[in-house]
Amino acid sequence: MKVLLIYPEYPATFWSFKHALPFINKKVSLPPLGLLTVASLLPKEWEKKLIDLNAYELRDSDIEWADYVFISGMVVQRKSAKEVIERVKSFGKLIVAGGPLFTNDYPDFKNVDCFVLNEGEATIPLFLKDLENKTLKKIYTSDEKPDLVNTPVPEWTLINKNDYSSLSMQISRGCPFSCEFCDIIIMNGRVPRLKSPEQVINEMDALYNYGWRGGVFIVDDNFIGNKIGAARILEKIVEWMDKKNKPFTLFTEASINLADDEKLLALMQKANFDSVFIGIETPEEEGLLSCGKLHNTKKNLVEKVKIIQRSGLEVQGGFILGFDTDTPNTFDNMISFIQKSGIVTAMVGLLHAIPETQLYKRLHKEKRIIATPTGDNTDFTLNFIPGMNINSLMTGYKKVIDTIFSPKYYYKRIITYLKEYNKIAIYSKLSLSVQLKALSKAVWKIGILGKGKYHFWKLMFWTILRKPFLISEAVTHSIYGYHYRMVLLTDKENMRD
């Protein structure tokens, strides 16, 4: 049996880093972890080939080679997925699809022969049994939340590690919180399920033996959803990192209550974590209460961010505009918060109502749903009627984006962050030669040709004089800023000095 696994192309989005990757000669930021795991769930005797369209073109010979074609992706990959499905179908191949893109929207993909939805550990065995018995159904689905003890190590040999700036692994699924707009609890449940410490170390060994040295993204919905379990795993990772001389730099997603746990913060630094993405959403208490983000309320969020920064972790932040509680003051409040907190990577997006979420159900009941979400909440589209006048909302959103990513504000925010950032030792995701090449490209493209070069050099000299051991951080964020401006700024004049 020959199986072709295809991962659709991402558009240029905030997290694609398409404009930053050329600085380090990489094609893609992260690999298709879901498909690599699916490959390991399929029979070992099957021949498998994986094409990541973010790194390679799909050739006719690849399609002709396959007996079956598997495709998976995120909602933001919809356009590419539809193009791939249409092309593959013209060859008469049987198409199997699964993953977040298809979970709630499978009726929109008419040319897919079979949908294997929800968690693969539960549904792929059902699919394989019927395939063997020649009784294949159209849809395989399950409400089961399987124990991750049966989750295999991803089949890393299907990709070229040199194409990616970071690799990835999963330690847990699920989140204990129930934010109104979030679909995590629908897909993965409210009770976090963890792999055993032995499994985690086994997966890290697999990455190490594969020859990987660099960044590893822990893709968990909330890495500290189960704090006791996370601490137990971190202790093993610390031991492994010490034995292997810290070959990986780890980064993940967590909730703001990480700031309240000194033990976890210390363990994460010892385990060589260098950053964490946290959903801040809004600095306004009323907005947090309205969307069920209760664990962010009754806190000095700026100080919580700084606590994490002082513990050696960069805080990347998610922010949302479009809550019914937003007012004309919300935009300035958000700008002020982002600048004061020193959250350099501040992903500010418009609220999207995702099908099956409590938000979607509420807005549907209120007859406010008007479209399917695109999956890219920075693309200046809404799929519902907002509480605020839509023109006022879009104008305010553009103001926030144009302000925080303009060189003046962006580079000032890097300095605010570096003042707080307390890292005893820096273990870069990149080799020294790659860092030097990235620096030379940054100097040329940003420091000489860039319209924000004054602020770039101001940052470089400040870092060299005040915190020279963080120069790689300063350069990295300068490159990220170049990407963000290319993707987000609506008024290119804001890129000037």
Secondary structure in CASP SS format (residue, H / E / C, confidence):
PFRMAT SS
TARGET T0000
AUTHOR 0000-0000-0000
METHOD secondary structure of the structure
MODEL  1
M C 1.00
K E 1.00
V E 1.00
L E 1.00
L E 1.00
I E 1.00
Y E 1.00
P C 1.00
E C 1.00
Y C 1.00
P C 1.00
A C 1.00
T C 1.00
F C 1.00
W C 1.00
S C 1.00
F C 1.00
K C 1.00
H C 1.00
A C 1.00
L H 1.00
P H 1.00
F H 1.00
I H 1.00
N C 1.00
K C 1.00
K C 1.00
V E 1.00
S C 1.00
L C 1.00
P C 1.00
P C 1.00
L H 1.00
G H 1.00
L H 1.00
L H 1.00
T H 1.00
V H 1.00
A H 1.00
S H 1.00
L H 1.00
L C 1.00
P C 1.00
K C 1.00
E C 1.00
W C 1.00
E E 1.00
K E 1.00
K E 1.00
L E 1.00
I E 1.00
D E 1.00
L C 1.00
N C 1.00
A C 1.00
Y C 1.00
E C 1.00
L C 1.00
R C 1.00
D H 1.00
S H 1.00
D H 1.00
I H 1.00
E H 1.00
W H 1.00
A C 1.00
D C 1.00
Y E 1.00
V E 1.00
F E 1.00
I E 1.00
S E 1.00
G C 1.00
M C 1.00
V H 1.00
V H 1.00
Q H 1.00
R H 1.00
K H 1.00
S H 1.00
A H 1.00
K H 1.00
E H 1.00
V H 1.00
I H 1.00
E H 1.00
R H 1.00
V H 1.00
K H 1.00
S C 1.00
F C 1.00
G C 1.00
K C 1.00
L E 1.00
I E 1.00
V E 1.00
A E 1.00
G E 1.00
G C 1.00
P H 1.00
L H 1.00
F H 1.00
T H 1.00
N C 1.00
D C 1.00
Y H 1.00
P H 1.00
D H 1.00
F C 1.00
K C 1.00
N C 1.00
V C 1.00
D C 1.00
C E 1.00
F E 1.00
V E 1.00
L C 1.00
N C 1.00
E C 1.00
G H 1.00
E H 1.00
A H 1.00
T H 1.00
I H 1.00
P H 1.00
L H 1.00
F H 1.00
L H 1.00
K H 1.00
D H 1.00
L H 1.00
E H 1.00
N H 1.00
K C 1.00
T C 1.00
L C 1.00
K C 1.00
K C 1.00
I E 1.00
Y E 1.00
T C 1.00
S C 1.00
D C 1.00
E C 1.00
K C 1.00
P C 1.00
D C 1.00
L H 1.00
V H 1.00
N H 1.00
T C 1.00
P C 1.00
V C 1.00
P C 1.00
E C 1.00
W H 1.00
T H 1.00
L H 1.00
I C 1.00
N C 1.00
K H 1.00
N H 1.00
D H 1.00
Y E 1.00
S C 1.00
S E 1.00
L E 1.00
S E 1.00
M E 1.00
Q C 1.00
I C 1.00
S E 1.00
R E 1.00
G C 1.00
C C 1.00
P C 1.00
F C 1.00
S C 1.00
C C 1.00
E C 1.00
F C 1.00
C C 1.00
D C 1.00
I H 1.00
I H 1.00
I H 1.00
M H 1.00
N H 1.00
G C 1.00
R C 1.00
V C 1.00
P C 1.00
R E 1.00
L E 1.00
K C 1.00
S C 1.00
P H 1.00
E H 1.00
Q H 1.00
V H 1.00
I H 1.00
N H 1.00
E H 1.00
M H 1.00
D H 1.00
A H 1.00
L H 1.00
Y H 1.00
N H 1.00
Y C 1.00
G C 1.00
W C 1.00
R C 1.00
G E 1.00
G E 1.00
V E 1.00
F E 1.00
I E 1.00
V C 1.00
D C 1.00
D C 1.00
N C 1.00
F C 1.00
I C 1.00
G C 1.00
N C 1.00
K H 1.00
I H 1.00
G H 1.00
A H 1.00
A H 1.00
R H 1.00
I H 1.00
L H 1.00
E H 1.00
K H 1.00
I H 1.00
V H 1.00
E H 1.00
W H 1.00
M H 1.00
D H 1.00
K H 1.00
K H 1.00
N C 1.00
K C 1.00
P C 1.00
F E 1.00
T E 1.00
L E 1.00
F E 1.00
T E 1.00
E E 1.00
A E 1.00
S C 1.00
I H 1.00
N H 1.00
L H 1.00
A H 1.00
D H 1.00
D C 1.00
E H 1.00
K H 1.00
L H 1.00
L H 1.00
A H 1.00
L H 1.00
M H 1.00
Q H 1.00
K H 1.00
A C 1.00
N C 1.00
F E 1.00
D E 1.00
S E 1.00
V E 1.00
F E 1.00
I E 1.00
G E 1.00
I E 1.00
E E 1.00
T C 1.00
P C 1.00
E C 1.00
E H 1.00
E H 1.00
G H 1.00
L H 1.00
L H 1.00
S H 1.00
C C 1.00
G C 1.00
K C 1.00
L H 1.00
H H 1.00
N H 1.00
T C 1.00
K C 1.00
K C 1.00
N C 1.00
L H 1.00
V H 1.00
E H 1.00
K H 1.00
V H 1.00
K H 1.00
I H 1.00
I H 1.00
Q H 1.00
R H 1.00
S C 1.00
G C 1.00
L C 1.00
E E 1.00
V E 1.00
Q E 1.00
G E 1.00
G E 1.00
F E 1.00
I E 1.00
L E 1.00
G C 1.00
F C 1.00
D C 1.00
T C 1.00
D C 1.00
T C 1.00
P C 1.00
N C 1.00
T H 1.00
F H 1.00
D H 1.00
N H 1.00
M H 1.00
I H 1.00
S H 1.00
F H 1.00
I H 1.00
Q H 1.00
K H 1.00
S H 1.00
G C 1.00
I C 1.00
V C 1.00
T C 1.00
A E 1.00
M E 1.00
V E 1.00
G E 1.00
L E 1.00
L C 1.00
H C 1.00
A C 1.00
I C 1.00
P C 1.00
E C 1.00
T C 1.00
Q H 1.00
L H 1.00
Y H 1.00
K H 1.00
R H 1.00
L H 1.00
H H 1.00
K H 1.00
E C 1.00
K C 1.00
R C 1.00
I E 1.00
I C 1.00
A C 1.00
T C 1.00
P C 1.00
T C 1.00
G C 1.00
D C 1.00
N C 1.00
T C 1.00
D C 1.00
F C 1.00
T C 1.00
L C 1.00
N C 1.00
F E 1.00
I C 1.00
P C 1.00
G C 1.00
M C 1.00
N C 1.00
I H 1.00
N H 1.00
S H 1.00
L H 1.00
M H 1.00
T H 1.00
G H 1.00
Y H 1.00
K H 1.00
K H 1.00
V H 1.00
I H 1.00
D H 1.00
T H 1.00
I H 1.00
F C 1.00
S C 1.00
P H 1.00
K H 1.00
Y H 1.00
Y H 1.00
Y H 1.00
K H 1.00
R H 1.00
I H 1.00
I H 1.00
T H 1.00
Y H 1.00
L H 1.00
K H 1.00
E H 1.00
Y C 1.00
N C 1.00
K C 1.00
I C 1.00
A C 1.00
I C 1.00
Y C 1.00
S C 1.00
K C 1.00
L C 1.00
S C 1.00
L H 1.00
S H 1.00
V H 1.00
Q H 1.00
L H 1.00
K H 1.00
A H 1.00
L H 1.00
S H 1.00
K H 1.00
A H 1.00
V H 1.00
W H 1.00
K H 1.00
I H 1.00
G H 1.00
I H 1.00
L C 1.00
G C 1.00
K C 1.00
G C 1.00
K H 1.00
Y H 1.00
H H 1.00
F H 1.00
W H 1.00
K H 1.00
L H 1.00
M H 1.00
F H 1.00
W H 1.00
T H 1.00
I H 1.00
L H 1.00
R H 1.00
K C 1.00
P H 1.00
F H 1.00
L H 1.00
I H 1.00
S H 1.00
E H 1.00
A H 1.00
V H 1.00
T H 1.00
H H 1.00
S H 1.00
I H 1.00
Y H 1.00
G H 1.00
Y H 1.00
H H 1.00
Y H 1.00
R H 1.00
M H 1.00
V H 1.00
L H 1.00
L C 1.00
T C 1.00
D C 1.00
K H 1.00
E H 1.00
N H 1.00
M H 1.00
R C 1.00
D C 1.00
END
